[in-house]
Amino acid sequence: MKALILAGGFGTRLRPLSCTRPKLMFPVANRPLIDWMLEGLSKNGVKTVVLAVNYGADILQRYLGKSKLGMRILYSLESKPLGTGGPVKKAEDLLNSDDEPFFVLNGDVISAINYADLFQFHKSTGAQATIALHEVEDTSRFGVVELKEDNKILRFVEKPKPEEAPSNLINAGVYVLSHSVIDMLAAETKISLEREIFPALASKGRLYGEKFDGMWIDIGTPSDYLLANTAMLNVIAREKPLLGKGVKISKEAQLIPPISIGNGVTIERGACLGPNAAIGDYVTIRGGTKIENSVVFQRAWIDASTLVKNAIIGESAILGRWVKVEDGCIVGDHVIINDDVTLSQVKVCPSKEVEESIVQPKNGHINLY
């Protein structure tokens, strides 16, 4: 089996952190998102993975190389954004070594999908395309389907208003496509599978869907990214903290699961971490600091008596003493936040220095670019 991962997006909703890394390299419970995706594919018998890459391609190639978890890793380089359909056409030669159907995965989803079951379901129906479906409460951000009893999709509606949604079953961003779908795509053309190809297949009775239960999170927004970390922490570190190698943790520090601590982390006396905290490699956390429901990227330095809550702290960021970073703040890589500063609902661009407090009313973020 083969899989194509759509990894060419710019991750605009995750700026400023996506200014310096592609979404697939965002850590989820201290592992890059791509690792979780590849692990799920490998366990389900996928042997070849093609990454459709544009922004951050060099970072992914350096990290993954030519193989991972026993799978061959190939790259399809895009010179311009091609939507979700264009990359499938561009990777045609890499996917066409046999006539077997193949997976297409959006590159910002973490899930517990059983790929092998989805693959067999697709083959059993004779569909041209099969979509993994998941139930959600708010359908307005997703493609929504109307499903017949035989799992044939009658309609596919992309991001409908709540009152116009035909169901609460959404497109989970995982597809199985037969090779005939590639023939519907024009070369080097930006095209949407969801808006153009799937409705056409549905009208011909060739589009099917299979519902799955369990974890499913789109990490495309900062709030969803934090939810994804919480979900994975509850899977791997619910009962006790997950500790990396070479950690130095004071006996008078408090760790509240679920929590994951990376390699070489230093946590001083009186610090309190968790619940729902992911601390990257070689982070230093000084005494009296509290971190809750947050992600701290590698090599950050957080000084004494500081509070980080419901926030994301970028790589090598430096937070001073008595700092408060909370309420959805995103601190970019290499940012310096001076002592006694309070930030709420603020996004700070990489390599900025923040010298005074900024507290945003609850109607949107302030961007420090």
Contacts in CASP RR format, 6 or more apart in sequence:
PFRMAT RR
TARGET T0000
AUTHOR 0000-0000-0000
METHOD contacts of the structure
MODEL  1
MKALILAGGFGTRLRPLSCTRPKLMFPVANRPLIDWMLEGLSKNGVKTVV
LAVNYGADILQRYLGKSKLGMRILYSLESKPLGTGGPVKKAEDLLNSDDE
PFFVLNGDVISAINYADLFQFHKSTGAQATIALHEVEDTSRFGVVELKED
NKILRFVEKPKPEEAPSNLINAGVYVLSHSVIDMLAAETKISLEREIFPA
LASKGRLYGEKFDGMWIDIGTPSDYLLANTAMLNVIAREKPLLGKGVKIS
KEAQLIPPISIGNGVTIERGACLGPNAAIGDYVTIRGGTKIENSVVFQRA
WIDASTLVKNAIIGESAILGRWVKVEDGCIVGDHVIINDDVTLSQVKVCP
SKEVEESIVQPKNGHINLY
1 44 0 8 1.000
1 45 0 8 1.000
1 46 0 8 1.000
1 47 0 8 1.000
1 48 0 8 1.000
1 100 0 8 1.000
1 102 0 8 1.000
1 103 0 8 1.000
1 115 0 8 1.000
1 119 0 8 1.000
2 46 0 8 1.000
2 47 0 8 1.000
2 48 0 8 1.000
2 49 0 8 1.000
2 50 0 8 1.000
2 95 0 8 1.000
2 100 0 8 1.000
2 102 0 8 1.000
2 103 0 8 1.000
3 41 0 8 1.000
3 46 0 8 1.000
3 48 0 8 1.000
3 49 0 8 1.000
3 50 0 8 1.000
3 102 0 8 1.000
3 103 0 8 1.000
3 104 0 8 1.000
3 105 0 8 1.000
3 115 0 8 1.000
4 49 0 8 1.000
4 50 0 8 1.000
4 51 0 8 1.000
4 52 0 8 1.000
4 76 0 8 1.000
4 87 0 8 1.000
4 88 0 8 1.000
4 91 0 8 1.000
4 95 0 8 1.000
4 102 0 8 1.000
4 103 0 8 1.000
4 104 0 8 1.000
4 105 0 8 1.000
5 24 0 8 1.000
5 34 0 8 1.000
5 37 0 8 1.000
5 49 0 8 1.000
5 50 0 8 1.000
5 51 0 8 1.000
5 52 0 8 1.000
5 105 0 8 1.000
5 107 0 8 1.000
6 52 0 8 1.000
6 83 0 8 1.000
6 84 0 8 1.000
6 87 0 8 1.000
6 104 0 8 1.000
6 105 0 8 1.000
6 106 0 8 1.000
6 107 0 8 1.000
7 22 0 8 1.000
7 23 0 8 1.000
7 24 0 8 1.000
7 34 0 8 1.000
7 51 0 8 1.000
7 52 0 8 1.000
7 53 0 8 1.000
7 54 0 8 1.000
7 60 0 8 1.000
7 107 0 8 1.000
8 22 0 8 1.000
8 52 0 8 1.000
8 53 0 8 1.000
8 54 0 8 1.000
8 55 0 8 1.000
8 57 0 8 1.000
8 78 0 8 1.000
8 81 0 8 1.000
8 87 0 8 1.000
9 22 0 8 1.000
9 23 0 8 1.000
9 54 0 8 1.000
9 55 0 8 1.000
9 81 0 8 1.000
10 18 0 8 1.000
10 55 0 8 1.000
10 81 0 8 1.000
11 18 0 8 1.000
11 22 0 8 1.000
11 23 0 8 1.000
11 55 0 8 1.000
11 108 0 8 1.000
11 220 0 8 1.000
12 18 0 8 1.000
13 220 0 8 1.000
13 221 0 8 1.000
13 222 0 8 1.000
14 23 0 8 1.000
14 26 0 8 1.000
14 219 0 8 1.000
14 220 0 8 1.000
14 221 0 8 1.000
14 222 0 8 1.000
14 225 0 8 1.000
15 347 0 8 1.000
16 330 0 8 1.000
16 332 0 8 1.000
16 333 0 8 1.000
16 347 0 8 1.000
16 348 0 8 1.000
16 349 0 8 1.000
16 350 0 8 1.000
16 369 0 8 1.000
17 26 0 8 1.000
17 297 0 8 1.000
17 312 0 8 1.000
17 314 0 8 1.000
17 330 0 8 1.000
17 332 0 8 1.000
17 333 0 8 1.000
18 26 0 8 1.000
19 332 0 8 1.000
19 333 0 8 1.000
19 349 0 8 1.000
19 350 0 8 1.000
20 315 0 8 1.000
20 332 0 8 1.000
20 333 0 8 1.000
20 350 0 8 1.000
21 56 0 8 1.000
21 59 0 8 1.000
22 53 0 8 1.000
22 55 0 8 1.000
22 56 0 8 1.000
22 57 0 8 1.000
22 59 0 8 1.000
22 60 0 8 1.000
23 33 0 8 1.000
23 107 0 8 1.000
23 108 0 8 1.000
23 219 0 8 1.000
23 220 0 8 1.000
24 32 0 8 1.000
24 33 0 8 1.000
24 34 0 8 1.000
24 37 0 8 1.000
24 51 0 8 1.000
24 60 0 8 1.000
24 107 0 8 1.000
25 32 0 8 1.000
25 33 0 8 1.000
25 34 0 8 1.000
25 59 0 8 1.000
25 60 0 8 1.000
25 63 0 8 1.000
26 32 0 8 1.000
26 33 0 8 1.000
26 219 0 8 1.000
26 225 0 8 1.000
27 33 0 8 1.000
27 278 0 8 1.000
27 280 0 8 1.000
27 295 0 8 1.000
27 297 0 8 1.000
27 298 0 8 1.000
28 36 0 8 1.000
28 110 0 8 1.000
28 219 0 8 1.000
28 225 0 8 1.000
28 228 0 8 1.000
28 229 0 8 1.000
28 232 0 8 1.000
28 278 0 8 1.000
29 229 0 8 1.000
29 232 0 8 1.000
29 233 0 8 1.000
29 235 0 8 1.000
29 236 0 8 1.000
29 237 0 8 1.000
29 242 0 8 1.000
29 260 0 8 1.000
29 278 0 8 1.000
30 242 0 8 1.000
30 260 0 8 1.000
30 261 0 8 1.000
30 262 0 8 1.000
30 278 0 8 1.000
30 279 0 8 1.000
30 280 0 8 1.000
30 281 0 8 1.000
32 63 0 8 1.000
33 107 0 8 1.000
33 108 0 8 1.000
33 110 0 8 1.000
33 219 0 8 1.000
34 60 0 8 1.000
34 63 0 8 1.000
34 64 0 8 1.000
36 110 0 8 1.000
36 232 0 8 1.000
37 105 0 8 1.000
37 107 0 8 1.000
37 109 0 8 1.000
37 110 0 8 1.000
38 49 0 8 1.000
38 68 0 8 1.000
38 69 0 8 1.000
38 71 0 8 1.000
39 69 0 8 1.000
40 115 0 8 1.000
41 49 0 8 1.000
41 71 0 8 1.000
41 103 0 8 1.000
41 115 0 8 1.000
42 68 0 8 1.000
42 69 0 8 1.000
42 70 0 8 1.000
42 71 0 8 1.000
44 114 0 8 1.000
44 115 0 8 1.000
44 116 0 8 1.000
44 119 0 8 1.000
45 115 0 8 1.000
45 116 0 8 1.000
46 71 0 8 1.000
46 103 0 8 1.000
46 115 0 8 1.000
47 70 0 8 1.000
47 71 0 8 1.000
47 72 0 8 1.000
48 71 0 8 1.000
48 72 0 8 1.000
48 74 0 8 1.000
49 68 0 8 1.000
49 71 0 8 1.000
49 72 0 8 1.000
49 73 0 8 1.000
49 74 0 8 1.000
50 74 0 8 1.000
50 75 0 8 1.000
50 76 0 8 1.000
50 91 0 8 1.000
50 94 0 8 1.000
50 95 0 8 1.000
51 60 0 8 1.000
51 64 0 8 1.000
51 73 0 8 1.000
51 74 0 8 1.000
51 75 0 8 1.000
51 76 0 8 1.000
52 76 0 8 1.000
52 78 0 8 1.000
52 82 0 8 1.000
52 87 0 8 1.000
52 88 0 8 1.000
52 90 0 8 1.000
52 91 0 8 1.000
53 60 0 8 1.000
53 61 0 8 1.000
53 75 0 8 1.000
53 76 0 8 1.000
53 77 0 8 1.000
53 78 0 8 1.000
54 77 0 8 1.000
54 78 0 8 1.000
54 79 0 8 1.000
54 80 0 8 1.000
54 81 0 8 1.000
57 75 0 8 1.000
57 77 0 8 1.000
60 75 0 8 1.000
61 75 0 8 1.000
64 73 0 8 1.000
65 73 0 8 1.000
66 72 0 8 1.000
66 73 0 8 1.000
67 73 0 8 1.000
74 94 0 8 1.000
76 87 0 8 1.000
76 90 0 8 1.000
76 91 0 8 1.000
76 94 0 8 1.000
78 87 0 8 1.000
78 90 0 8 1.000
80 190 0 8 1.000
81 190 0 8 1.000
82 89 0 8 1.000
82 90 0 8 1.000
82 188 0 8 1.000
82 189 0 8 1.000
82 190 0 8 1.000
82 191 0 8 1.000
83 190 0 8 1.000
83 191 0 8 1.000
83 192 0 8 1.000
84 104 0 8 1.000
84 106 0 8 1.000
84 191 0 8 1.000
84 192 0 8 1.000
84 193 0 8 1.000
84 194 0 8 1.000
85 185 0 8 1.000
85 191 0 8 1.000
85 192 0 8 1.000
85 193 0 8 1.000
85 197 0 8 1.000
86 185 0 8 1.000
86 188 0 8 1.000
86 189 0 8 1.000
86 190 0 8 1.000
86 191 0 8 1.000
88 95 0 8 1.000
88 104 0 8 1.000
88 177 0 8 1.000
88 181 0 8 1.000
88 182 0 8 1.000
88 185 0 8 1.000
88 193 0 8 1.000
89 182 0 8 1.000
89 185 0 8 1.000
89 186 0 8 1.000
89 187 0 8 1.000
89 188 0 8 1.000
89 189 0 8 1.000
89 191 0 8 1.000
90 187 0 8 1.000
90 188 0 8 1.000
92 182 0 8 1.000
95 102 0 8 1.000
95 179 0 8 1.000
95 182 0 8 1.000
96 179 0 8 1.000
96 182 0 8 1.000
99 179 0 8 1.000
101 119 0 8 1.000
101 122 0 8 1.000
101 123 0 8 1.000
101 176 0 8 1.000
101 177 0 8 1.000
101 178 0 8 1.000
101 179 0 8 1.000
102 176 0 8 1.000
102 177 0 8 1.000
102 179 0 8 1.000
103 115 0 8 1.000
103 118 0 8 1.000
103 119 0 8 1.000
103 174 0 8 1.000
103 175 0 8 1.000
103 176 0 8 1.000
103 177 0 8 1.000
104 174 0 8 1.000
104 175 0 8 1.000
104 176 0 8 1.000
104 177 0 8 1.000
104 193 0 8 1.000
105 173 0 8 1.000
105 174 0 8 1.000
105 175 0 8 1.000
106 173 0 8 1.000
106 174 0 8 1.000
106 218 0 8 1.000
108 218 0 8 1.000
108 219 0 8 1.000
108 220 0 8 1.000
109 172 0 8 1.000
109 173 0 8 1.000
109 174 0 8 1.000
109 216 0 8 1.000
109 217 0 8 1.000
109 218 0 8 1.000
109 219 0 8 1.000
110 215 0 8 1.000
110 216 0 8 1.000
110 217 0 8 1.000
110 219 0 8 1.000
110 228 0 8 1.000
110 231 0 8 1.000
110 232 0 8 1.000
111 132 0 8 1.000
111 134 0 8 1.000
111 172 0 8 1.000
111 174 0 8 1.000
111 212 0 8 1.000
111 214 0 8 1.000
111 215 0 8 1.000
111 216 0 8 1.000
111 217 0 8 1.000
112 212 0 8 1.000
112 214 0 8 1.000
112 215 0 8 1.000
112 216 0 8 1.000
113 132 0 8 1.000
113 172 0 8 1.000
113 174 0 8 1.000
113 212 0 8 1.000
113 216 0 8 1.000
114 212 0 8 1.000
115 174 0 8 1.000
117 210 0 8 1.000
118 130 0 8 1.000
118 132 0 8 1.000
118 174 0 8 1.000
118 176 0 8 1.000
118 210 0 8 1.000
118 212 0 8 1.000
119 176 0 8 1.000
121 130 0 8 1.000
121 151 0 8 1.000
121 208 0 8 1.000
121 210 0 8 1.000
122 130 0 8 1.000
122 176 0 8 1.000
122 178 0 8 1.000
122 208 0 8 1.000
125 151 0 8 1.000
125 152 0 8 1.000
125 208 0 8 1.000
126 178 0 8 1.000
127 176 0 8 1.000
127 178 0 8 1.000
127 206 0 8 1.000
127 207 0 8 1.000
127 208 0 8 1.000
128 177 0 8 1.000
128 178 0 8 1.000
128 180 0 8 1.000
128 181 0 8 1.000
128 201 0 8 1.000
128 206 0 8 1.000
128 207 0 8 1.000
129 175 0 8 1.000
129 176 0 8 1.000
129 177 0 8 1.000
129 178 0 8 1.000
129 181 0 8 1.000
129 193 0 8 1.000
129 197 0 8 1.000
129 198 0 8 1.000
129 201 0 8 1.000
129 206 0 8 1.000
129 207 0 8 1.000
129 208 0 8 1.000
130 175 0 8 1.000
130 176 0 8 1.000
130 207 0 8 1.000
130 208 0 8 1.000
130 209 0 8 1.000
130 210 0 8 1.000
131 145 0 8 1.000
131 153 0 8 1.000
131 171 0 8 1.000
131 172 0 8 1.000
131 173 0 8 1.000
131 174 0 8 1.000
131 175 0 8 1.000
131 198 0 8 1.000
131 207 0 8 1.000
131 208 0 8 1.000
131 209 0 8 1.000
131 210 0 8 1.000
132 171 0 8 1.000
132 172 0 8 1.000
132 173 0 8 1.000
132 174 0 8 1.000
132 175 0 8 1.000
132 209 0 8 1.000
132 210 0 8 1.000
132 212 0 8 1.000
133 145 0 8 1.000
133 147 0 8 1.000
133 169 0 8 1.000
133 170 0 8 1.000
133 171 0 8 1.000
133 172 0 8 1.000
133 209 0 8 1.000
133 210 0 8 1.000
133 211 0 8 1.000
133 212 0 8 1.000
134 169 0 8 1.000
134 170 0 8 1.000
134 172 0 8 1.000
134 211 0 8 1.000
134 212 0 8 1.000
134 216 0 8 1.000
135 168 0 8 1.000
135 169 0 8 1.000
135 170 0 8 1.000
135 211 0 8 1.000
135 213 0 8 1.000
136 142 0 8 1.000
136 168 0 8 1.000
136 170 0 8 1.000
137 168 0 8 1.000
138 162 0 8 1.000
139 160 0 8 1.000
139 162 0 8 1.000
139 165 0 8 1.000
139 167 0 8 1.000
139 168 0 8 1.000
139 170 0 8 1.000
140 159 0 8 1.000
140 160 0 8 1.000
140 161 0 8 1.000
140 162 0 8 1.000
140 165 0 8 1.000
141 159 0 8 1.000
141 218 0 8 1.000
142 159 0 8 1.000
142 170 0 8 1.000
142 171 0 8 1.000
142 218 0 8 1.000
143 156 0 8 1.000
143 157 0 8 1.000
143 158 0 8 1.000
143 159 0 8 1.000
143 160 0 8 1.000
143 170 0 8 1.000
143 171 0 8 1.000
143 194 0 8 1.000
144 156 0 8 1.000
144 157 0 8 1.000
144 158 0 8 1.000
144 160 0 8 1.000
144 165 0 8 1.000
144 166 0 8 1.000
144 167 0 8 1.000
144 168 0 8 1.000
144 169 0 8 1.000
144 170 0 8 1.000
144 171 0 8 1.000
145 153 0 8 1.000
145 154 0 8 1.000
145 155 0 8 1.000
145 156 0 8 1.000
145 157 0 8 1.000
145 166 0 8 1.000
145 167 0 8 1.000
145 169 0 8 1.000
145 170 0 8 1.000
145 171 0 8 1.000
145 209 0 8 1.000
146 153 0 8 1.000
146 154 0 8 1.000
146 155 0 8 1.000
146 157 0 8 1.000
146 166 0 8 1.000
146 167 0 8 1.000
147 153 0 8 1.000
147 154 0 8 1.000
147 167 0 8 1.000
147 169 0 8 1.000
147 209 0 8 1.000
147 211 0 8 1.000
148 154 0 8 1.000
151 208 0 8 1.000
151 209 0 8 1.000
151 210 0 8 1.000
152 205 0 8 1.000
152 207 0 8 1.000
152 208 0 8 1.000
152 209 0 8 1.000
153 198 0 8 1.000
153 202 0 8 1.000
153 205 0 8 1.000
153 207 0 8 1.000
153 208 0 8 1.000
153 209 0 8 1.000
154 166 0 8 1.000
154 202 0 8 1.000
155 166 0 8 1.000
155 199 0 8 1.000
155 202 0 8 1.000
156 171 0 8 1.000
156 194 0 8 1.000
156 198 0 8 1.000
156 199 0 8 1.000
156 202 0 8 1.000
156 207 0 8 1.000
157 164 0 8 1.000
157 165 0 8 1.000
157 166 0 8 1.000
158 192 0 8 1.000
158 194 0 8 1.000
158 195 0 8 1.000
160 166 0 8 1.000
169 211 0 8 1.000
171 194 0 8 1.000
172 212 0 8 1.000
172 216 0 8 1.000
175 193 0 8 1.000
181 197 0 8 1.000
181 201 0 8 1.000
184 197 0 8 1.000
184 200 0 8 1.000
185 191 0 8 1.000
185 197 0 8 1.000
191 197 0 8 1.000
198 207 0 8 1.000
201 207 0 8 1.000
215 231 0 8 1.000
215 235 0 8 1.000
217 224 0 8 1.000
217 227 0 8 1.000
217 228 0 8 1.000
217 231 0 8 1.000
218 224 0 8 1.000
219 225 0 8 1.000
219 228 0 8 1.000
222 312 0 8 1.000
222 328 0 8 1.000
222 330 0 8 1.000
223 328 0 8 1.000
225 295 0 8 1.000
225 312 0 8 1.000
226 276 0 8 1.000
226 293 0 8 1.000
226 294 0 8 1.000
226 295 0 8 1.000
226 310 0 8 1.000
226 312 0 8 1.000
229 276 0 8 1.000
229 278 0 8 1.000
229 295 0 8 1.000
230 258 0 8 1.000
230 276 0 8 1.000
230 293 0 8 1.000
233 257 0 8 1.000
233 258 0 8 1.000
233 259 0 8 1.000
233 260 0 8 1.000
233 276 0 8 1.000
233 277 0 8 1.000
233 278 0 8 1.000
234 258 0 8 1.000
236 242 0 8 1.000
236 258 0 8 1.000
236 260 0 8 1.000
237 257 0 8 1.000
237 258 0 8 1.000
237 259 0 8 1.000
237 260 0 8 1.000
238 257 0 8 1.000
238 258 0 8 1.000
239 257 0 8 1.000
240 257 0 8 1.000
241 255 0 8 1.000
241 257 0 8 1.000
241 259 0 8 1.000
241 260 0 8 1.000
241 261 0 8 1.000
242 259 0 8 1.000
242 260 0 8 1.000
242 261 0 8 1.000
243 249 0 8 1.000
243 261 0 8 1.000
243 262 0 8 1.000
244 261 0 8 1.000
244 262 0 8 1.000
244 263 0 8 1.000
244 264 0 8 1.000
244 265 0 8 1.000
245 263 0 8 1.000
245 264 0 8 1.000
246 263 0 8 1.000
246 264 0 8 1.000
246 265 0 8 1.000
247 261 0 8 1.000
247 262 0 8 1.000
247 263 0 8 1.000
247 264 0 8 1.000
247 265 0 8 1.000
247 266 0 8 1.000
247 267 0 8 1.000
248 264 0 8 1.000
248 265 0 8 1.000
248 266 0 8 1.000
248 267 0 8 1.000
249 255 0 8 1.000
249 261 0 8 1.000
249 265 0 8 1.000
249 266 0 8 1.000
249 267 0 8 1.000
250 267 0 8 1.000
250 268 0 8 1.000
250 269 0 8 1.000
250 270 0 8 1.000
250 271 0 8 1.000
250 287 0 8 1.000
252 269 0 8 1.000
252 270 0 8 1.000
253 267 0 8 1.000
253 268 0 8 1.000
253 269 0 8 1.000
253 270 0 8 1.000
253 271 0 8 1.000
253 272 0 8 1.000
253 273 0 8 1.000
253 287 0 8 1.000
254 270 0 8 1.000
254 271 0 8 1.000
254 272 0 8 1.000
254 273 0 8 1.000
255 261 0 8 1.000
255 267 0 8 1.000
255 273 0 8 1.000
255 274 0 8 1.000
256 272 0 8 1.000
256 273 0 8 1.000
256 274 0 8 1.000
256 275 0 8 1.000
257 274 0 8 1.000
257 275 0 8 1.000
258 274 0 8 1.000
258 275 0 8 1.000
258 276 0 8 1.000
259 273 0 8 1.000
259 274 0 8 1.000
259 275 0 8 1.000
259 276 0 8 1.000
259 277 0 8 1.000
259 278 0 8 1.000
259 279 0 8 1.000
260 277 0 8 1.000
260 278 0 8 1.000
260 279 0 8 1.000
261 267 0 8 1.000
261 273 0 8 1.000
261 279 0 8 1.000
261 280 0 8 1.000
262 279 0 8 1.000
262 280 0 8 1.000
262 281 0 8 1.000
262 283 0 8 1.000
263 281 0 8 1.000
263 282 0 8 1.000
264 281 0 8 1.000
264 282 0 8 1.000
265 279 0 8 1.000
265 280 0 8 1.000
265 281 0 8 1.000
265 282 0 8 1.000
265 283 0 8 1.000
265 284 0 8 1.000
265 285 0 8 1.000
266 283 0 8 1.000
266 284 0 8 1.000
266 285 0 8 1.000
267 273 0 8 1.000
267 285 0 8 1.000
268 285 0 8 1.000
268 286 0 8 1.000
268 287 0 8 1.000
268 288 0 8 1.000
268 289 0 8 1.000
268 304 0 8 1.000
269 287 0 8 1.000
269 288 0 8 1.000
270 287 0 8 1.000
270 288 0 8 1.000
271 285 0 8 1.000
271 286 0 8 1.000
271 287 0 8 1.000
271 288 0 8 1.000
271 289 0 8 1.000
271 290 0 8 1.000
271 291 0 8 1.000
272 288 0 8 1.000
272 289 0 8 1.000
272 290 0 8 1.000
272 291 0 8 1.000
273 279 0 8 1.000
273 285 0 8 1.000
273 290 0 8 1.000
273 291 0 8 1.000
273 292 0 8 1.000
274 291 0 8 1.000
274 292 0 8 1.000
274 293 0 8 1.000
275 292 0 8 1.000
275 293 0 8 1.000
276 292 0 8 1.000
276 293 0 8 1.000
276 294 0 8 1.000
277 291 0 8 1.000
277 292 0 8 1.000
277 293 0 8 1.000
277 294 0 8 1.000
277 295 0 8 1.000
277 296 0 8 1.000
278 294 0 8 1.000
278 295 0 8 1.000
278 296 0 8 1.000
279 285 0 8 1.000
279 291 0 8 1.000
279 296 0 8 1.000
280 296 0 8 1.000
280 297 0 8 1.000
280 298 0 8 1.000
280 300 0 8 1.000
281 298 0 8 1.000
281 299 0 8 1.000
282 298 0 8 1.000
282 299 0 8 1.000
283 296 0 8 1.000
283 298 0 8 1.000
283 299 0 8 1.000
283 300 0 8 1.000
283 301 0 8 1.000
283 302 0 8 1.000
284 300 0 8 1.000
284 301 0 8 1.000
284 302 0 8 1.000
285 291 0 8 1.000
285 302 0 8 1.000
286 302 0 8 1.000
286 303 0 8 1.000
286 304 0 8 1.000
286 305 0 8 1.000
286 306 0 8 1.000
286 321 0 8 1.000
287 304 0 8 1.000
287 305 0 8 1.000
288 304 0 8 1.000
288 305 0 8 1.000
288 306 0 8 1.000
289 302 0 8 1.000
289 303 0 8 1.000
289 304 0 8 1.000
289 305 0 8 1.000
289 306 0 8 1.000
289 307 0 8 1.000
289 308 0 8 1.000
290 306 0 8 1.000
290 307 0 8 1.000
290 308 0 8 1.000
290 309 0 8 1.000
291 302 0 8 1.000
291 307 0 8 1.000
291 308 0 8 1.000
291 309 0 8 1.000
292 308 0 8 1.000
292 309 0 8 1.000
292 310 0 8 1.000
293 309 0 8 1.000
293 310 0 8 1.000
294 308 0 8 1.000
294 309 0 8 1.000
294 310 0 8 1.000
294 311 0 8 1.000
294 312 0 8 1.000
294 313 0 8 1.000
295 312 0 8 1.000
295 313 0 8 1.000
296 302 0 8 1.000
296 308 0 8 1.000
296 313 0 8 1.000
296 314 0 8 1.000
297 312 0 8 1.000
297 313 0 8 1.000
297 314 0 8 1.000
297 315 0 8 1.000
297 316 0 8 1.000
297 317 0 8 1.000
297 333 0 8 1.000
298 315 0 8 1.000
298 316 0 8 1.000
299 315 0 8 1.000
299 316 0 8 1.000
300 313 0 8 1.000
300 314 0 8 1.000
300 315 0 8 1.000
300 316 0 8 1.000
300 317 0 8 1.000
300 318 0 8 1.000
300 319 0 8 1.000
301 316 0 8 1.000
301 317 0 8 1.000
301 318 0 8 1.000
301 319 0 8 1.000
302 308 0 8 1.000
302 313 0 8 1.000
302 319 0 8 1.000
302 320 0 8 1.000
302 323 0 8 1.000
303 318 0 8 1.000
303 319 0 8 1.000
303 320 0 8 1.000
303 321 0 8 1.000
303 323 0 8 1.000
303 339 0 8 1.000
304 321 0 8 1.000
304 322 0 8 1.000
305 321 0 8 1.000
305 322 0 8 1.000
306 319 0 8 1.000
306 320 0 8 1.000
306 321 0 8 1.000
306 322 0 8 1.000
306 323 0 8 1.000
306 324 0 8 1.000
306 325 0 8 1.000
307 323 0 8 1.000
307 324 0 8 1.000
307 325 0 8 1.000
307 326 0 8 1.000
308 319 0 8 1.000
308 325 0 8 1.000
308 326 0 8 1.000
309 324 0 8 1.000
309 325 0 8 1.000
309 326 0 8 1.000
309 327 0 8 1.000
310 326 0 8 1.000
310 327 0 8 1.000
310 328 0 8 1.000
310 329 0 8 1.000
311 325 0 8 1.000
311 326 0 8 1.000
311 327 0 8 1.000
311 328 0 8 1.000
311 329 0 8 1.000
311 330 0 8 1.000
311 331 0 8 1.000
312 328 0 8 1.000
312 329 0 8 1.000
312 330 0 8 1.000
312 331 0 8 1.000
313 319 0 8 1.000
313 325 0 8 1.000
313 331 0 8 1.000
313 332 0 8 1.000
314 331 0 8 1.000
314 332 0 8 1.000
314 333 0 8 1.000
314 335 0 8 1.000
315 332 0 8 1.000
315 333 0 8 1.000
315 334 0 8 1.000
316 333 0 8 1.000
316 334 0 8 1.000
317 331 0 8 1.000
317 332 0 8 1.000
317 333 0 8 1.000
317 334 0 8 1.000
317 335 0 8 1.000
317 336 0 8 1.000
317 337 0 8 1.000
318 335 0 8 1.000
318 336 0 8 1.000
318 337 0 8 1.000
319 325 0 8 1.000
319 331 0 8 1.000
319 337 0 8 1.000
320 337 0 8 1.000
320 338 0 8 1.000
320 339 0 8 1.000
320 341 0 8 1.000
321 339 0 8 1.000
321 340 0 8 1.000
322 339 0 8 1.000
322 340 0 8 1.000
323 337 0 8 1.000
323 338 0 8 1.000
323 339 0 8 1.000
323 340 0 8 1.000
323 341 0 8 1.000
323 342 0 8 1.000
323 343 0 8 1.000
324 341 0 8 1.000
324 342 0 8 1.000
324 343 0 8 1.000
324 344 0 8 1.000
325 331 0 8 1.000
325 337 0 8 1.000
325 342 0 8 1.000
325 343 0 8 1.000
326 343 0 8 1.000
326 344 0 8 1.000
327 344 0 8 1.000
327 345 0 8 1.000
327 362 0 8 1.000
328 344 0 8 1.000
328 345 0 8 1.000
328 365 0 8 1.000
329 343 0 8 1.000
329 344 0 8 1.000
329 345 0 8 1.000
329 346 0 8 1.000
329 347 0 8 1.000
329 348 0 8 1.000
330 346 0 8 1.000
330 347 0 8 1.000
330 348 0 8 1.000
331 337 0 8 1.000
331 343 0 8 1.000
331 348 0 8 1.000
332 347 0 8 1.000
332 348 0 8 1.000
332 349 0 8 1.000
332 350 0 8 1.000
332 352 0 8 1.000
333 350 0 8 1.000
333 351 0 8 1.000
334 350 0 8 1.000
334 351 0 8 1.000
335 348 0 8 1.000
335 349 0 8 1.000
335 350 0 8 1.000
335 351 0 8 1.000
335 352 0 8 1.000
335 353 0 8 1.000
335 354 0 8 1.000
336 352 0 8 1.000
336 353 0 8 1.000
336 354 0 8 1.000
337 343 0 8 1.000
337 348 0 8 1.000
337 353 0 8 1.000
337 354 0 8 1.000
338 353 0 8 1.000
338 354 0 8 1.000
338 355 0 8 1.000
340 357 0 8 1.000
341 354 0 8 1.000
341 355 0 8 1.000
341 356 0 8 1.000
341 357 0 8 1.000
342 357 0 8 1.000
342 358 0 8 1.000
342 359 0 8 1.000
343 354 0 8 1.000
343 357 0 8 1.000
343 358 0 8 1.000
343 359 0 8 1.000
344 358 0 8 1.000
344 359 0 8 1.000
344 360 0 8 1.000
345 359 0 8 1.000
345 360 0 8 1.000
345 362 0 8 1.000
345 364 0 8 1.000
345 365 0 8 1.000
345 366 0 8 1.000
346 358 0 8 1.000
346 360 0 8 1.000
346 365 0 8 1.000
346 366 0 8 1.000
346 367 0 8 1.000
346 368 0 8 1.000
347 365 0 8 1.000
347 366 0 8 1.000
347 367 0 8 1.000
347 368 0 8 1.000
348 354 0 8 1.000
348 368 0 8 1.000
349 367 0 8 1.000
349 368 0 8 1.000
349 369 0 8 1.000
352 368 0 8 1.000
354 368 0 8 1.000
358 366 0 8 1.000
358 368 0 8 1.000
360 366 0 8 1.000
END
